[in-house]
Amino acid sequence: MDKQALRERIWDELEESGEARFPYPPHGRIPNFDGADEAAERLAANEAWQEAEVVKSNPDSPQLPVRRAALRAGKTLYMAVPRLRDEKCFLRLDPDEIADIDHATTIGGSSEVGVPVGPDEMESIDLIVSGSVAVNGIGARVGKGEGYSDLEFAILREFGLVDDATTTVTTLHEMQFVDEAIPTASHDVPIEWVFTPERSVRTDASGGKPEGLAWNGVADERLDEIPILNRLDRE
């Protein structure tokens, strides 16, 4: 099954089963799901999470409980600026500087209270939370198809902020944890832990993570749209 066919199947199943949650429809996005809070609780009980001091998370709705859990646990949280459109393409959320965690961890709230930073101003990342449409047992992941999650990892690796030891996790609905083979490429970041409302699973992800940017896969329009790519290309 190719990635787009798998996306469409998962989106349809979440909608038709009634397991999808706002925002609707689930199609075209990292889908929110019933049980997102419970999946986040399973993640928060994991040793890798508890040991992490610095977390990077995607901004999507199903991972909102994860972002709130990070700040409530005193972890520094980083989120990418949408589409990496700014030179300072990440937002730093410091729990010591935030009064309203519920607001700060929304997309709108993070843009208001988060401190814009470039990768050269960031701390090393201990754990990365990625939103997913589907993941299988060997940690192959399908996102919504735009490639930003893998691109963000590659940029962070170029700056020495992540490496093979950086833990990669996702939270999702049980029906998003699939048996199908998922096509992968060298730039795809494997998922090491999957947390559903029902279980916590260490995947069979093996091998290393992407070494950095694969420039032959970066389209010219992305160089024009993403300032940090332009900067790295010039260097």
Backbone as JSON, one array per atom type, in Angstrom:
{
  "sequence": "MDKQALRERIWDELEESGEARFPYPPHGRIPNFDGADEAAERLAANEAWQEAEVVKSNPDSPQLPVRRAALRAGKTLYMAVPRLRDEKCFLRLDPDEIADIDHATTIGGSSEVGVPVGPDEMESIDLIVSGSVAVNGIGARVGKGEGYSDLEFAILREFGLVDDATTTVTTLHEMQFVDEAIPTASHDVPIEWVFTPERSVRTDASGGKPEGLAWNGVADERLDEIPILNRLDRE",
  "N": [[0.84, -1.2, 0.0], [0.61, 2.19, -0.93], [1.73, 5.35, 0.47], [-0.18, 7.46, 0.35], [-2.58, 6.13, -0.14], [-2.79, 4.69, 2.22], [-3.01, 6.78, 4.07], [-5.53, 7.85, 3.3], [-7.19, 5.69, 3.89], [-6.91, 5.44, 6.69], [-7.83, 7.97, 7.56], [-10.5, 7.81, 6.64], [-11.42, 5.6, 8.15], [-11.2, 6.54, 10.8], [-13.04, 8.62, 10.74], [-15.46, 7.33, 9.96], [-15.83, 5.51, 12.0], [-16.39, 7.08, 14.15], [-14.39, 7.77, 15.88], [-12.75, 9.9, 15.41], [-11.86, 13.21, 16.42], [-12.46, 16.75, 17.03], [-10.22, 18.92, 15.27], [-12.52, 18.75, 12.5], [-12.93, 17.71, 9.04], [-11.06, 14.61, 9.7], [-9.39, 14.26, 7.56], [-6.55, 15.12, 5.59], [-4.91, 16.09, 7.57], [-2.93, 15.75, 10.63], [-4.61, 13.5, 12.4], [-6.95, 14.16, 14.99], [-8.04, 12.28, 17.86], [-10.22, 10.11, 19.73], [-9.27, 9.51, 23.01], [-6.81, 10.68, 23.09], [-5.79, 12.0, 25.36], [-5.36, 9.86, 27.12], [-3.41, 8.42, 25.72], [-1.34, 10.26, 25.85], [-0.88, 10.21, 28.58], [0.19, 7.66, 28.87], [2.59, 7.99, 27.48], [3.78, 9.88, 29.21], [4.34, 8.3, 31.36], [6.48, 6.86, 30.6], [9.91, 5.88, 30.75], [11.87, 7.12, 29.12], [10.65, 9.55, 28.5], [10.4, 10.65, 31.07], [13.04, 11.05, 31.75], [13.83, 12.94, 29.94], [14.73, 16.31, 29.43], [14.44, 18.3, 27.61], [12.16, 18.81, 25.08], [10.9, 18.38, 21.81], [7.99, 19.08, 20.02], [5.39, 18.38, 17.65], [2.83, 20.65, 16.41], [0.17, 19.82, 16.37], [-3.36, 19.02, 16.99], [-3.9, 16.4, 18.29], [-1.64, 16.02, 19.83], [-1.71, 17.96, 21.74], [-2.29, 17.38, 24.52], [0.15, 16.2, 25.16], [2.02, 18.26, 24.87], [1.16, 19.99, 26.88], [1.61, 18.32, 29.08], [4.39, 18.23, 29.02], [5.25, 20.87, 29.69], [4.04, 21.1, 32.21], [5.53, 19.26, 33.58], [7.87, 20.57, 33.85], [9.58, 20.66, 31.68], [11.57, 22.01, 29.03], [10.11, 23.16, 26.08], [10.02, 22.85, 22.61], [8.64, 24.05, 19.58], [8.03, 23.95, 16.1], [7.96, 26.79, 13.95], [5.14, 27.41, 11.91], [5.47, 25.83, 8.82], [8.13, 26.46, 8.8], [8.72, 29.11, 8.25], [10.07, 31.37, 9.1], [13.23, 33.01, 9.81], [14.12, 32.61, 12.44], [13.14, 29.79, 13.27], [11.91, 28.18, 15.13], [9.97, 27.87, 18.16], [10.5, 28.59, 21.52], [9.31, 27.35, 24.52], [9.34, 28.06, 27.75], [8.83, 26.62, 30.81], [9.1, 28.02, 33.19], [8.52, 30.58, 32.56], [5.95, 30.84, 31.77], [2.61, 31.54, 32.33], [0.03, 30.61, 31.76], [-0.43, 27.57, 30.89], [-2.22, 25.99, 29.41], [-3.15, 27.73, 27.43], [-0.73, 28.5, 26.21], [0.18, 26.24, 24.89], [-1.41, 25.8, 22.71], [-1.81, 26.26, 19.13], [-2.19, 28.97, 18.39], [-1.66, 30.23, 20.87], [1.0, 29.49, 21.38], [2.35, 30.92, 19.44], [2.01, 33.43, 20.42], [3.2, 33.55, 23.01], [5.49, 32.01, 22.9], [9.05, 32.05, 22.49], [10.72, 33.16, 19.7], [13.31, 31.38, 18.14], [16.4, 30.6, 16.55], [18.02, 27.61, 15.25], [20.66, 27.74, 16.16], [20.42, 28.87, 18.62], [19.3, 27.1, 20.32], [18.78, 24.45, 22.76], [20.14, 21.11, 23.07], [18.09, 18.45, 21.94], [16.23, 16.11, 23.72], [14.09, 14.39, 23.33], [11.77, 13.68, 20.78], [8.54, 14.37, 19.72], [6.36, 13.25, 17.35], [3.66, 13.97, 15.22], [1.38, 11.68, 13.72], [-0.11, 9.99, 10.93], [-0.15, 7.29, 10.43], [1.64, 4.48, 11.77], [3.89, 1.72, 11.69], [4.93, -1.54, 12.98], [7.7, -1.61, 12.78], [8.43, 0.93, 13.09], [8.14, 2.63, 10.92], [6.81, 5.56, 9.55], [3.91, 7.43, 8.6], [3.13, 10.65, 7.74], [1.17, 13.64, 7.26], [1.87, 14.24, 4.71], [3.41, 16.4, 3.87], [6.04, 16.59, 4.63], [7.37, 18.06, 6.61], [8.03, 17.27, 9.24], [10.17, 15.41, 9.04], [11.98, 17.09, 7.76], [12.41, 19.05, 9.69], [13.77, 17.53, 11.63], [16.1, 16.94, 10.18], [17.23, 19.5, 9.85], [17.71, 20.19, 12.53], [19.6, 18.23, 13.09], [21.7, 19.03, 11.45], [22.63, 21.11, 12.95], [23.62, 19.85, 15.15], [21.86, 19.22, 17.21], [20.25, 17.03, 17.52], [20.6, 13.45, 17.41], [21.49, 9.99, 16.74], [20.79, 8.98, 19.2], [18.66, 10.42, 20.12], [15.45, 10.2, 21.33], [12.54, 9.1, 19.63], [9.09, 9.51, 19.32], [5.53, 8.79, 19.14], [2.05, 9.62, 19.56], [-1.05, 8.04, 19.08], [-4.18, 6.77, 17.72], [-5.37, 3.44, 18.25], [-6.19, 2.24, 15.82], [-4.56, 3.5, 14.04], [-2.12, 2.35, 14.26], [-0.51, 0.2, 12.43], [-0.33, -2.87, 10.45], [0.67, -2.99, 7.92], [3.31, -2.9, 5.45], [5.3, -0.02, 5.09], [6.41, 2.27, 2.75], [9.72, 3.55, 2.84], [12.23, 6.15, 2.95], [15.62, 7.44, 2.82], [15.57, 9.83, 4.21], [13.56, 9.62, 6.04], [12.42, 9.68, 9.37], [12.66, 7.27, 11.84], [10.21, 5.93, 14.13], [10.46, 5.26, 17.51], [8.96, 4.68, 19.79], [5.56, 3.96, 20.32], [2.53, 5.21, 21.43], [-0.64, 4.42, 22.36], [-4.11, 4.83, 23.37], [-4.49, 2.41, 24.63], [-2.06, 0.97, 24.93], [1.56, 0.82, 25.3], [4.22, 0.74, 23.12], [7.34, -0.44, 22.2], [8.88, -0.05, 19.24], [10.24, -2.03, 16.5], [12.19, -0.53, 15.33], [15.2, -0.09, 13.63], [18.71, 0.52, 13.04], [20.25, 3.69, 12.18], [19.39, 7.22, 12.43], [18.39, 9.8, 10.08], [21.22, 11.52, 8.72], [21.37, 14.19, 8.27], [20.55, 17.01, 6.21], [19.3, 16.03, 3.07], [20.32, 17.23, 0.36], [19.8, 16.83, -2.35], [17.17, 16.2, -2.36], [15.79, 18.47, -1.74], [13.6, 20.78, -2.83], [13.81, 23.56, -5.13], [11.94, 25.58, -4.64], [11.45, 25.29, -1.95], [13.85, 26.15, -0.86], [13.58, 28.84, -1.39], [11.37, 29.45, 0.18], [11.95, 28.79, 2.81], [13.82, 30.21, 5.12], [15.98, 29.22, 6.76], [16.95, 27.04, 5.36], [17.94, 28.28, 3.11], [20.02, 29.71, 4.27], [21.68, 27.6, 5.25], [22.32, 26.42, 2.83], [23.85, 28.4, 1.65], [26.03, 28.37, 3.31]],
  "CA": [[0.0, 0.0, 0.0], [1.41, 3.41, -0.92], [1.45, 6.19, 1.64], [-1.42, 8.23, 0.23], [-3.71, 5.21, 0.02], [-2.88, 4.39, 3.65], [-3.58, 7.98, 4.71], [-6.96, 7.95, 3.02], [-7.87, 4.63, 4.62], [-6.94, 5.78, 8.13], [-8.75, 9.1, 7.73], [-11.87, 7.31, 6.47], [-11.78, 4.73, 9.28], [-11.41, 7.36, 11.99], [-14.3, 9.36, 10.58], [-16.62, 6.44, 9.9], [-15.99, 4.83, 13.29], [-16.73, 8.04, 15.18], [-13.25, 7.94, 16.78], [-12.1, 11.18, 15.14], [-12.27, 14.33, 17.25], [-12.21, 18.07, 16.44], [-10.95, 19.51, 14.15], [-13.09, 17.88, 11.48], [-12.79, 16.27, 9.08], [-9.68, 14.21, 9.96], [-8.65, 14.18, 6.31], [-5.61, 16.19, 5.24], [-4.24, 16.59, 8.76], [-2.65, 14.77, 11.68], [-5.99, 13.44, 12.91], [-7.23, 14.06, 16.42], [-8.73, 11.02, 18.09], [-10.72, 9.81, 21.07], [-8.24, 8.84, 23.78], [-5.52, 11.38, 23.0], [-5.32, 12.25, 26.72], [-4.85, 8.61, 27.68], [-2.14, 8.11, 25.04], [-0.33, 11.17, 26.42], [-0.56, 9.72, 29.92], [1.09, 6.53, 28.7], [3.89, 8.57, 27.16], [4.33, 10.54, 30.39], [4.78, 7.27, 32.29], [7.62, 6.17, 30.01], [11.19, 6.31, 31.33], [12.55, 8.05, 28.23], [10.0, 10.84, 28.7], [10.7, 11.16, 32.4], [14.44, 11.46, 31.78], [14.04, 14.05, 29.0], [14.59, 17.67, 29.94], [14.1, 19.17, 26.48], [11.27, 18.08, 24.18], [10.33, 19.05, 20.65], [6.72, 18.47, 19.64], [4.57, 18.94, 16.58], [1.8, 21.56, 16.96], [-1.18, 19.39, 16.01], [-4.33, 18.85, 18.08], [-3.82, 15.19, 19.12], [-0.49, 16.09, 20.73], [-1.89, 19.04, 22.71], [-2.06, 16.9, 25.89], [1.59, 15.93, 25.34], [2.71, 19.54, 25.07], [0.81, 20.46, 28.22], [2.31, 17.48, 30.05], [5.8, 18.61, 29.03], [5.44, 22.09, 30.48], [3.67, 20.84, 33.61], [6.61, 18.49, 34.18], [9.05, 21.41, 33.93], [10.46, 20.44, 30.53], [11.6, 23.02, 27.98], [9.39, 22.65, 24.92], [10.21, 23.54, 21.33], [7.72, 23.79, 18.49], [8.45, 24.62, 14.87], [7.11, 27.81, 13.33], [4.46, 26.79, 10.77], [6.17, 25.76, 7.53], [9.51, 26.93, 8.98], [8.72, 30.27, 7.35], [10.87, 32.46, 9.64], [14.64, 32.72, 10.07], [14.05, 31.97, 13.76], [12.07, 28.91, 12.81], [11.35, 27.41, 16.24], [9.48, 28.61, 19.32], [10.87, 27.99, 22.79], [8.36, 27.54, 25.61], [10.01, 27.81, 29.01], [7.77, 26.51, 31.82], [9.3, 29.01, 34.25], [8.13, 31.9, 32.07], [4.59, 30.74, 31.23], [1.58, 31.55, 33.38], [-1.15, 29.85, 31.33], [0.07, 26.47, 30.07], [-3.25, 25.55, 28.48], [-3.14, 28.65, 26.29], [0.58, 28.55, 25.56], [0.45, 25.04, 24.12], [-2.19, 25.81, 21.47], [-1.07, 26.85, 18.01], [-2.24, 30.42, 18.53], [-1.01, 30.64, 22.1], [2.45, 29.33, 21.27], [2.88, 32.02, 18.63], [1.96, 34.65, 21.24], [4.08, 33.53, 24.19], [6.74, 31.33, 22.61], [10.17, 32.91, 22.09], [11.3, 32.69, 18.44], [14.74, 31.1, 18.2], [17.0, 29.82, 15.49], [18.66, 26.41, 15.77], [21.91, 28.04, 16.86], [20.08, 29.38, 19.96], [18.53, 26.06, 20.99], [19.44, 23.39, 23.51], [20.03, 19.78, 22.49], [16.77, 17.85, 22.13], [16.28, 14.76, 24.3], [12.98, 13.55, 22.86], [10.95, 14.29, 19.74], [7.18, 13.87, 19.54], [5.89, 13.5, 15.99], [2.29, 13.59, 14.88], [1.38, 10.63, 12.7], [-1.35, 9.41, 10.41], [-0.02, 5.85, 10.66], [2.97, 3.94, 12.08], [3.84, 0.26, 11.81], [5.7, -2.14, 14.06], [9.14, -1.35, 12.67], [8.64, 2.35, 13.3], [7.96, 3.44, 9.72], [5.76, 6.53, 9.84], [3.26, 8.23, 7.56], [2.56, 11.91, 8.19], [0.09, 14.11, 6.38], [2.35, 14.27, 3.34], [4.14, 17.61, 3.51], [7.45, 16.35, 4.86], [8.02, 19.0, 7.52], [8.57, 16.61, 10.43], [11.5, 14.89, 8.7], [12.83, 18.23, 7.45], [12.8, 19.68, 10.96], [14.81, 16.69, 12.22], [17.33, 17.11, 9.4], [17.8, 20.81, 10.2], [18.25, 20.08, 13.89], [20.82, 17.42, 13.04], [22.76, 19.86, 10.87], [23.14, 21.97, 14.02], [24.09, 19.02, 16.24], [20.89, 19.24, 18.31], [19.71, 15.68, 17.62], [21.47, 12.43, 16.84], [20.86, 8.67, 16.78], [20.32, 8.68, 20.56], [17.45, 11.2, 20.42], [14.27, 9.33, 21.33], [11.46, 9.55, 18.75], [7.84, 8.89, 19.78], [4.27, 9.34, 18.65], [0.79, 9.18, 20.17], [-2.06, 7.86, 18.04], [-5.26, 5.82, 17.98], [-5.0, 2.05, 17.96], [-6.37, 1.9, 14.4], [-3.47, 4.11, 13.27], [-0.95, 1.49, 14.44], [-0.9, -0.71, 11.36], [0.53, -4.01, 10.12], [1.16, -2.89, 6.55], [4.62, -2.35, 5.13], [5.23, 1.39, 4.71], [7.63, 2.64, 2.02], [10.56, 4.52, 3.53], [13.39, 6.69, 2.24], [16.73, 7.71, 3.73], [15.3, 11.02, 5.02], [12.47, 9.35, 6.97], [12.84, 9.48, 10.77], [11.91, 6.17, 12.44], [9.56, 6.13, 15.43], [10.92, 4.21, 18.42], [7.9, 4.35, 20.74], [4.19, 4.29, 19.95], [1.62, 5.22, 22.59], [-2.06, 4.51, 22.05], [-4.84, 4.83, 24.64], [-4.5, 1.07, 25.22], [-0.77, 0.33, 25.15], [2.84, 1.46, 24.99], [4.94, -0.25, 22.32], [8.68, -0.16, 21.66], [8.88, -0.62, 17.89], [11.45, -2.71, 16.08], [13.01, 0.38, 14.52], [16.62, -0.45, 13.69], [19.56, 1.41, 12.26], [20.35, 5.06, 12.65], [18.46, 8.23, 11.95], [19.0, 10.59, 9.0], [22.44, 12.22, 9.13], [21.22, 15.63, 8.05], [19.76, 17.36, 5.03], [19.58, 15.42, 1.79], [20.11, 18.4, -0.5], [19.24, 16.46, -3.66], [15.73, 16.06, -2.21], [15.22, 19.75, -1.35], [13.16, 21.5, -4.03], [14.23, 24.97, -5.19], [10.93, 26.45, -4.02], [11.63, 25.24, -0.5], [14.96, 27.05, -0.53], [13.06, 30.21, -1.43], [10.32, 29.64, 1.18], [12.41, 28.47, 4.17], [15.08, 30.96, 5.27], [17.09, 28.47, 7.35], [17.53, 26.23, 4.3], [18.74, 29.2, 2.3], [21.23, 30.0, 5.02], [22.53, 26.42, 5.25], [22.79, 26.22, 1.46], [24.93, 29.38, 1.41], [27.2, 27.99, 4.12]],
  "C": [[0.87, 1.24, 0.0], [0.93, 4.33, 0.19], [0.13, 6.93, 1.53], [-2.64, 7.34, 0.39], [-3.9, 4.86, 1.5], [-3.45, 5.58, 4.41], [-5.1, 8.01, 4.54], [-7.74, 6.89, 3.79], [-8.0, 4.97, 6.1], [-7.9, 6.93, 8.37], [-10.21, 8.64, 7.64], [-12.3, 6.48, 7.68], [-12.03, 5.53, 10.55], [-12.73, 8.11, 11.92], [-15.5, 8.44, 10.68], [-16.89, 5.74, 11.22], [-16.45, 5.77, 14.4], [-15.6, 8.3, 16.16], [-12.5, 9.25, 16.54], [-12.67, 12.25, 16.06], [-11.89, 15.65, 16.55], [-10.7, 18.32, 16.35], [-11.37, 18.48, 13.1], [-12.94, 18.53, 10.11], [-11.34, 15.88, 9.4], [-8.8, 14.25, 8.72], [-7.74, 15.4, 6.11], [-4.83, 16.73, 6.41], [-3.72, 15.43, 9.6], [-3.95, 14.65, 12.47], [-6.06, 13.37, 14.44], [-8.12, 12.85, 16.66], [-9.2, 10.9, 19.54], [-9.64, 9.03, 21.83], [-6.89, 9.51, 23.71], [-4.94, 11.67, 24.38], [-4.7, 11.0, 27.33], [-3.53, 8.2, 27.03], [-1.02, 8.99, 25.58], [0.07, 10.72, 27.82], [0.39, 8.52, 29.85], [2.51, 7.01, 28.35], [4.54, 9.15, 28.4], [4.81, 9.54, 31.43], [6.04, 6.55, 31.82], [8.94, 6.75, 30.54], [11.91, 7.33, 30.45], [11.97, 9.46, 28.35], [10.41, 11.45, 30.03], [12.14, 11.66, 32.5], [14.71, 12.68, 30.89], [13.83, 15.39, 29.69], [14.14, 18.64, 28.86], [13.35, 18.34, 25.45], [10.91, 18.96, 23.0], [9.06, 18.32, 20.26], [6.15, 19.15, 18.41], [3.44, 19.77, 17.19], [0.37, 21.05, 16.83], [-2.04, 19.04, 17.22], [-4.15, 17.57, 18.9], [-2.65, 15.19, 20.09], [-0.57, 17.28, 21.7], [-1.72, 18.53, 24.15], [-0.59, 16.6, 26.18], [2.33, 17.23, 25.62], [2.41, 20.1, 26.46], [1.53, 19.64, 29.29], [3.79, 17.85, 30.14], [6.04, 19.84, 29.9], [5.08, 21.87, 31.94], [4.74, 20.04, 34.34], [7.91, 19.29, 34.24], [10.03, 21.24, 32.79], [10.43, 21.67, 29.61], [10.99, 22.4, 26.73], [9.7, 23.51, 23.7], [9.14, 23.1, 20.35], [8.23, 24.53, 17.26], [7.46, 25.71, 14.5], [6.43, 27.16, 12.12], [5.24, 26.95, 9.47], [7.59, 26.34, 7.59], [9.74, 28.25, 8.24], [9.6, 31.42, 7.83], [12.32, 32.03, 9.83], [14.79, 32.07, 11.44], [12.86, 31.01, 13.69], [11.53, 27.96, 13.88], [10.88, 28.36, 17.33], [9.91, 27.87, 20.58], [9.84, 28.36, 23.85], [9.05, 27.1, 26.9], [8.97, 27.75, 30.11], [7.9, 27.53, 32.94], [8.79, 30.4, 33.85], [6.67, 31.94, 31.59], [3.58, 30.63, 32.36], [0.41, 30.63, 33.03], [-0.7, 28.75, 30.36], [-0.96, 26.03, 29.04], [-3.27, 26.43, 27.23], [-1.84, 28.55, 25.5], [0.83, 27.37, 24.65], [-0.48, 24.87, 22.92], [-1.36, 26.43, 20.36], [-1.04, 28.37, 18.14], [-1.49, 30.92, 19.75], [0.5, 30.53, 22.01], [3.07, 30.45, 20.45], [2.89, 33.33, 19.41], [3.02, 34.66, 22.33], [5.4, 32.81, 23.96], [7.8, 32.32, 22.15], [10.76, 32.38, 20.79], [12.82, 32.53, 18.57], [15.17, 30.38, 16.93], [17.67, 28.59, 16.07], [19.95, 26.68, 16.53], [21.68, 28.64, 18.25], [19.42, 28.31, 20.83], [19.41, 25.12, 21.79], [19.3, 22.07, 22.75], [18.68, 19.17, 22.87], [16.94, 16.43, 22.66], [15.24, 13.83, 23.7], [12.15, 14.33, 21.87], [9.61, 13.58, 19.66], [6.72, 14.25, 18.14], [4.42, 13.12, 15.87], [2.32, 12.61, 13.72], [-0.03, 10.37, 12.2], [-1.33, 7.91, 10.62], [1.44, 5.53, 10.98], [2.84, 2.43, 12.12], [4.84, -0.25, 12.85], [7.19, -1.98, 13.95], [9.44, 0.14, 12.71], [8.57, 3.21, 12.05], [6.7, 4.29, 9.91], [5.2, 7.15, 8.57], [2.71, 9.48, 8.22], [1.48, 12.36, 7.23], [0.57, 14.39, 4.96], [3.15, 15.47, 2.94], [5.63, 17.53, 3.81], [8.14, 17.24, 5.88], [8.65, 18.33, 8.74], [9.98, 16.09, 10.17], [12.47, 16.03, 8.39], [13.3, 18.92, 8.71], [13.9, 18.87, 11.64], [16.14, 16.91, 11.5], [18.02, 18.44, 9.73], [18.43, 20.76, 11.58], [19.54, 19.26, 13.9], [21.98, 18.2, 12.44], [23.4, 20.75, 11.93], [23.59, 21.17, 15.25], [23.15, 18.94, 17.43], [20.18, 17.92, 18.51], [20.73, 14.72, 17.02], [20.77, 11.09, 16.94], [20.28, 8.34, 18.14], [19.07, 9.46, 20.93], [16.22, 10.31, 20.28], [13.16, 9.94, 20.47], [10.19, 8.78, 19.09], [6.66, 9.49, 19.04], [3.14, 8.86, 19.53], [-0.25, 9.11, 19.07], [-3.13, 6.87, 18.5], [-4.81, 4.42, 17.59], [-5.16, 1.72, 16.48], [-5.33, 2.57, 13.5], [-2.17, 3.33, 13.38], [-1.18, 0.26, 13.57], [0.12, -1.83, 11.16], [1.19, -3.87, 8.75], [2.62, -2.43, 6.48], [4.42, -0.92, 4.65], [6.51, 1.74, 3.97], [8.41, 3.7, 2.79], [11.7, 4.97, 2.64], [14.43, 7.08, 3.28], [16.47, 8.92, 4.63], [14.2, 10.8, 6.06], [13.02, 9.05, 8.36], [12.03, 8.34, 11.37], [11.34, 6.53, 13.81], [9.93, 4.95, 16.34], [9.87, 3.77, 19.43], [6.56, 4.83, 20.2], [3.32, 4.17, 21.2], [0.2, 5.41, 22.09], [-2.8, 4.61, 23.39], [-4.76, 3.49, 25.38], [-3.13, 0.52, 25.58], [0.4, 1.23, 24.79], [3.7, 0.42, 24.3], [6.28, 0.3, 21.89], [8.73, -0.82, 20.3], [10.2, -1.34, 17.62], [12.29, -1.84, 15.15], [14.48, 0.04, 14.71], [17.41, 0.49, 12.81], [19.54, 2.81, 12.83], [19.25, 5.95, 12.12], [19.15, 9.05, 10.87], [20.15, 11.46, 9.5], [22.34, 13.73, 9.0], [20.39, 15.85, 6.8], [20.25, 16.6, 3.8], [19.3, 16.48, 0.72], [19.51, 18.04, -1.85], [17.73, 16.27, -3.59], [15.04, 17.35, -1.82], [14.87, 20.54, -2.61], [13.58, 22.96, -3.96], [13.23, 25.88, -4.51], [11.03, 26.42, -2.5], [12.81, 26.1, -0.06], [14.48, 28.49, -0.48], [12.1, 30.48, -0.26], [10.83, 29.51, 2.62], [13.78, 29.11, 4.39], [16.24, 30.12, 5.82], [17.73, 27.54, 6.32], [18.41, 27.08, 3.4], [20.07, 29.49, 2.97], [22.2, 28.81, 5.01], [23.1, 26.16, 3.87], [23.95, 27.17, 1.15], [26.21, 29.01, 2.15], [27.89, 26.77, 3.56]]
}
